[in-house]
Amino acid sequence: MIILKGNLPVKILVAPNSFKESLNSLEVARHIRIGLKKASKKFQITEVPLADGGTGTAYVVTKTLKGKFVKRKVTGPLNKEVSATYGIIPKQKIAIIELAEAAGLKLVPEKRKNPLSATTKGVGELILDAVNKGCKKIILGIGDSATIDCGVGAMSVLGVRFLNGIDNEIELNCRGLLELKKIDTSKIYKKLKNAKIIIASDVKNILTGKNQSRQNIHRTPCWF
């Protein structure tokens, strides 16, 4: 509850994250501000929308840094074409890419959610597009993923080959990882060597062991 004292203005910081599968944090902040203004004209409101690496991260960061948006058709998590958007900050040559745009839960109908067969190929296609546009730094938000392919789909687009015991390429999803015996980076995309990729995530879960991410996920309700 906000208590007004006399005629003094009340300063309010509105710093929300997104409402999953509903509103991004910019929209949430705007609606909260509208509601507060209806309650009292004395409120001095500062909006600071937040992002955690999941849905809405690219939009919020790009808007905040006054960048531009790029829309592309890429391979979705179910290997069907989807429309994905990422941001570019031209002067700094930075790309803000969101895994959720190309391989996110929002792209998969409830009855078809199966992280074992979903792929991140579209994420690699966005990275490739950004590098070809001259970006030297890629900030990649990895939240709200529909896949657990460990990035093999994305890296395959960038020239990395994932091979089985007889040097055939594996299926580019989590199921294919069961056959993985060799990783060939000899033909990795040359421009990628001059780019720095920074992973943006709000959690730190290791892949294996007693504190592995799957073990932690089981402690809370989950869709798979």
Buried (B, 14 or more C-beta within 10 A) or exposed (E): EEEEEEEEEBEBEBEBBBBEEEBBBBBBBBBBBEEBEEEEEEBEBEBEBBBBBBBBBBBBBBBBBEBEEBEBEBBBBBBEEBEBBBBBBEEEBBBBBBBBBBBBBEBBEEEEBBBBBBBBBBBBBBBBBBBEEEBBBBBBBBBBBBBBBBBBBBBBBBBBBBBBEEEEBBBBBBBBBEBBEEEEEEEBBEBBEEBEEEEBBBEEEEEEEEEEBEEEBEEEEEEE
